[in-house]
Amino acid sequence: QKITGRTLTVSTAKPGQHYQRAVLIGTVGQSALIEQHLPESRRLAGRWEAYQVQTVNGNLVMAGSDERGTMFAVYHFIEQYLGVDP
């Protein structure tokens, strides 16, 4: 909200059920939704603190190989694309 000035809706619904565009954040091996929307996420499996930020079918997907990797994906997006120091 501090960055966009808008309050975002947090949902557990799958993209397309209620929303056309979504921000998906998750950890490989812990989120079937991430693995479904980011097939290349398998290459992150077993790596330490690795992450990937990508748009897939209009959805922004931030995935990590582990919890810290997921956190780094979010930090990278915030810093790189929003220009804000996380």
Rosetta blueprint (number, residue, H / E / L):
1 Q L
2 K L
3 I L
4 T L
5 G L
6 R L
7 T L
8 L L
9 T L
10 V L
11 S L
12 T L
13 A L
14 K L
15 P L
16 G L
17 Q L
18 H L
19 Y L
20 Q L
21 R L
22 A L
23 V E
24 L E
25 I E
26 G E
27 T E
28 V L
29 G L
30 Q L
31 S L
32 A H
33 L H
34 I H
35 E H
36 Q H
37 H H
38 L L
39 P H
40 E H
41 S H
42 R H
43 R H
44 L H
45 A L
46 G L
47 R L
48 W L
49 E L
50 A L
51 Y E
52 Q E
53 V E
54 Q E
55 T E
56 V E
57 N L
58 G L
59 N E
60 L E
61 V E
62 M E
63 A E
64 G E
65 S L
66 D L
67 E H
68 R H
69 G H
70 T H
71 M H
72 F H
73 A H
74 V H
75 Y H
76 H H
77 F H
78 I H
79 E H
80 Q H
81 Y H
82 L H
83 G L
84 V L
85 D L
86 P L
